[in-house]
Amino acid sequence: MQHVRIIVIGGGAAGFFGAIATARINPFAQVIVLEASQQLLTKVRISGGGRCNVTHACFDVKALVQNYPRGNKALIGAFSRFQPQDTVAWFNKHGVQLKTEADGRMFPITDSSETIVDCLLSAAKMAGVKICTGTAVVSVEKNASEFTVVLKSGEKLECDRVLIATGSNPVGYKIAEGFGHTINTPVPSLFTFNIRDESLRELAGVSVNPVKLRLNIPEQPQLEQTGALLITHWGMSGPAVLKLSAWGARALHESKYQGNLLVNWLPELKPEEIRDKLLATKAEVPRRSILLHRGIDMPHRLWQYMVARVGINSETRWAEISKKHLNLLIQELSQGQYLVNGKGVFKDEFVTCGGVNLKEVDFKMMESRLVPGLYFAGEVLDIDGVTGGFNFQSAWTTAYLAGLGMASDEG
Ligand SMILES: Cc1cc2nc3c(=O)[nH]c(=O)nc-3n(C[C@H](O)[C@H](O)[C@H](O)COP(=O)(O)OP(=O)(O)OC[C@H]3O[C@@H](n4cnc5c(N)ncnc54)[C@H](O)[C@@H]3O)c2cc1C
């Protein structure tokens, strides 16, 4: 194997995984990771609320790619070479056992992201990867077959292959653009919805599972998601909202985070079935107050909010419910309308939609189609997944494949 000099820009999940893979596959490779900040693997450390949702227990490639609003087609081949099963095996081999939660998310059994950080740090050390912190790269040039990596300090480093693993940092995009790559405009993904409704906010903490959400943004296709919804102090969060924010990331950015959200609080019931249940309650407890006696199985505070929202007086008894109010209640329960007017932060996970255009990258080994010897991995690419471990998985996969490419004798 050749004695190749490799520089990895970025000491995050993708940078580390790529560097380790390269150094392990080609023991003659000299691999250096350059990290701008003083801390390594910052996002891994804070990920998944400090637990690090490493991957997702979805081992069927076709099903797996459905979780990527951007990158799903390009990832089919990549995942056929390195998928969650390989991630589990990799961490296992490096002494970290992962466990699967009921919703498929996979975490280290220690429930601590430090386990993953420590594992990557020691695997890098064992593989002989050299790591430089506080070493920001400002530009990269290519002359003949060599790359020159220019540091903020003014120092210049020469190498044969470069991996750009700079996440969503603008400098990474600038370096890629400098080599002729197209950057699809970066915009946020995985966020919560702000909803201006004081009474709804009083329900903060109430969660309903499942709900069916439909998001209407003028001149954009309607988006739909089903799953758990959590009412917050600012509006709505939970897996269904986060998924919607991911699929609608661009459309919502263009609409300045304004949209009309339809919430079906009871997706398992048809409107006629809701009517039957409400009429049955009316027949069973005609003298009870509507506010105090739920007509449907849902959190009590939410029921009370629905009753108030359609204008039913708090004194009204079931026997007195008007046809109009009955219809409004059914409408509210199956198609409640909420105005989204802004986005909030989901602090457990967020990513950037956009980045290096995937058509310009050969997904076999993540090499640039424009510049031989230049590789990309992780969030710098126009790939992002929904919440649940899918973002790290694409980072592991693209970084591992880049490692194969950088370690190889070809080129
Ligand atoms: C709060 C939070 C929680 C998350 N939790 C999860 C989770 O549980 N599961 C999941 O799948 N995903 C999670 N994600 C998403 C996941 O963290 C990212 O998808 C992943 O970190 C991307 O890895 P990366 O290596 O491509 O980029 P990054 O992790 O962003 O690493 C890039 C690195 O490059 C460095 N860098 C940038 N520019 C330069 C430069 N010019 N010179 C030198 N160094 C540079 C940066 O300092 C950084 O260290 C979370 C994200 C956040 C913000």
The ligand as an SDF file (V2000), in Angstrom:
LIG
                    3D

 53 58  0  0  0  0  0  0  0  0999 V2000
  -27.6920   19.5620   19.7340 C   0  0  0  0  0  0  0  0  0  0  0  0
  -27.5430   18.5220   18.6790 C   0  0  0  0  0  0  0  0  0  0  0  0
  -27.8450   17.2020   18.9740 C   0  0  0  0  0  0  0  0  0  0  0  0
  -27.7490   16.2180   17.9910 C   0  0  0  0  0  0  0  0  0  0  0  0
  -28.0610   14.9370   18.3140 N   0  0  0  0  0  0  0  0  0  0  0  0
  -28.0100   13.9790   17.3430 C   0  0  0  0  0  0  0  0  0  0  0  0
  -28.2940   12.6260   17.6560 C   0  0  0  0  0  0  0  0  0  0  0  0
  -28.5040   12.2440   18.8250 O   0  0  0  0  0  0  0  0  0  0  0  0
  -28.2920   11.7220   16.6250 N   0  0  0  0  0  0  0  0  0  0  0  0
  -27.9930   12.0670   15.3350 C   0  0  0  0  0  0  0  0  0  0  0  0
  -28.0200   11.2190   14.4580 O   0  0  0  0  0  0  0  0  0  0  0  0
  -27.6780   13.3400   15.0390 N   0  0  0  0  0  0  0  0  0  0  0  0
  -27.6610   14.2880   16.0030 C   0  0  0  0  0  0  0  0  0  0  0  0
  -27.3270   15.5790   15.6890 N   0  0  0  0  0  0  0  0  0  0  0  0
  -26.8380   15.8550   14.3340 C   0  0  0  0  0  0  0  0  0  0  0  0
  -25.3570   15.4410   14.2720 C   0  0  0  0  0  0  0  0  0  0  0  0
  -24.7000   16.0000   15.3880 O   0  0  0  0  0  0  0  0  0  0  0  0
  -24.7070   15.9110   12.9880 C   0  0  0  0  0  0  0  0  0  0  0  0
  -25.4180   15.3820   11.8970 O   0  0  0  0  0  0  0  0  0  0  0  0
  -23.2610   15.4230   12.9480 C   0  0  0  0  0  0  0  0  0  0  0  0
  -22.5540   15.9490   14.0520 O   0  0  0  0  0  0  0  0  0  0  0  0
  -22.5560   15.8360   11.6770 C   0  0  0  0  0  0  0  0  0  0  0  0
  -21.2100   15.4500   11.7840 O   0  0  0  0  0  0  0  0  0  0  0  0
  -20.0790   16.2110   10.9670 P   0  0  0  0  0  0  0  0  0  0  0  0
  -18.7980   15.6070   11.4170 O   0  0  0  0  0  0  0  0  0  0  0  0
  -20.4150   16.2080    9.5470 O   0  0  0  0  0  0  0  0  0  0  0  0
  -20.1560   17.7310   11.4410 O   0  0  0  0  0  0  0  0  0  0  0  0
  -19.8090   18.3710   12.8490 P   0  0  0  0  0  0  0  0  0  0  0  0
  -20.1580   17.4470   13.9350 O   0  0  0  0  0  0  0  0  0  0  0  0
  -20.4430   19.7060   12.8250 O   0  0  0  0  0  0  0  0  0  0  0  0
  -18.2180   18.5260   12.8370 O   0  0  0  0  0  0  0  0  0  0  0  0
  -17.5610   19.4330   11.9970 C   0  0  0  0  0  0  0  0  0  0  0  0
  -16.2860   19.8530   12.6740 C   0  0  0  0  0  0  0  0  0  0  0  0
  -15.4970   20.5870   11.7590 O   0  0  0  0  0  0  0  0  0  0  0  0
  -14.9010   21.6690   12.4310 C   0  0  0  0  0  0  0  0  0  0  0  0
  -14.5770   22.6980   11.4210 N   0  0  0  0  0  0  0  0  0  0  0  0
  -15.4430   23.4290   10.7020 C   0  0  0  0  0  0  0  0  0  0  0  0
  -14.7740   24.2500    9.8680 N   0  0  0  0  0  0  0  0  0  0  0  0
  -13.4680   24.0250   10.0680 C   0  0  0  0  0  0  0  0  0  0  0  0
  -12.2790   24.5860    9.5120 C   0  0  0  0  0  0  0  0  0  0  0  0
  -12.3260   25.5280    8.5700 N   0  0  0  0  0  0  0  0  0  0  0  0
  -11.0770   24.1300    9.9480 N   0  0  0  0  0  0  0  0  0  0  0  0
  -11.0090   23.1550   10.8930 C   0  0  0  0  0  0  0  0  0  0  0  0
  -12.0970   22.6090   11.4670 N   0  0  0  0  0  0  0  0  0  0  0  0
  -13.3100   23.0350   11.0550 C   0  0  0  0  0  0  0  0  0  0  0  0
  -15.9630   22.1000   13.4250 C   0  0  0  0  0  0  0  0  0  0  0  0
  -15.3860   22.8660   14.4640 O   0  0  0  0  0  0  0  0  0  0  0  0
  -16.5050   20.7670   13.8670 C   0  0  0  0  0  0  0  0  0  0  0  0
  -15.8070   20.2500   14.9690 O   0  0  0  0  0  0  0  0  0  0  0  0
  -27.3660   16.5690   16.6670 C   0  0  0  0  0  0  0  0  0  0  0  0
  -27.0600   17.8980   16.3720 C   0  0  0  0  0  0  0  0  0  0  0  0
  -27.1230   18.8610   17.3630 C   0  0  0  0  0  0  0  0  0  0  0  0
  -26.7780   20.2800   17.0080 C   0  0  0  0  0  0  0  0  0  0  0  0
  1  2  1  0
  2  3  1  0
  2 52  2  0
  3  4  2  0
  4  5  1  0
  4 50  1  0
  5  6  2  0
  6  7  1  0
  6 13  1  0
  7  8  2  0
  7  9  1  0
  9 10  1  0
 10 11  2  0
 10 12  1  0
 12 13  2  0
 13 14  1  0
 14 15  1  0
 14 50  1  0
 15 16  1  0
 16 17  1  0
 16 18  1  0
 18 19  1  0
 18 20  1  0
 20 21  1  0
 20 22  1  0
 22 23  1  0
 23 24  1  0
 24 25  2  0
 24 26  1  0
 24 27  1  0
 27 28  1  0
 28 29  2  0
 28 30  1  0
 28 31  1  0
 31 32  1  0
 32 33  1  0
 33 34  1  0
 33 48  1  0
 34 35  1  0
 35 36  1  0
 35 46  1  0
 36 37  1  0
 36 45  1  0
 37 38  2  0
 38 39  1  0
 39 40  1  0
 39 45  2  0
 40 41  1  0
 40 42  2  0
 42 43  1  0
 43 44  2  0
 44 45  1  0
 46 47  1  0
 46 48  1  0
 48 49  1  0
 50 51  2  0
 51 52  1  0
 52 53  1  0
M  END
$$$$
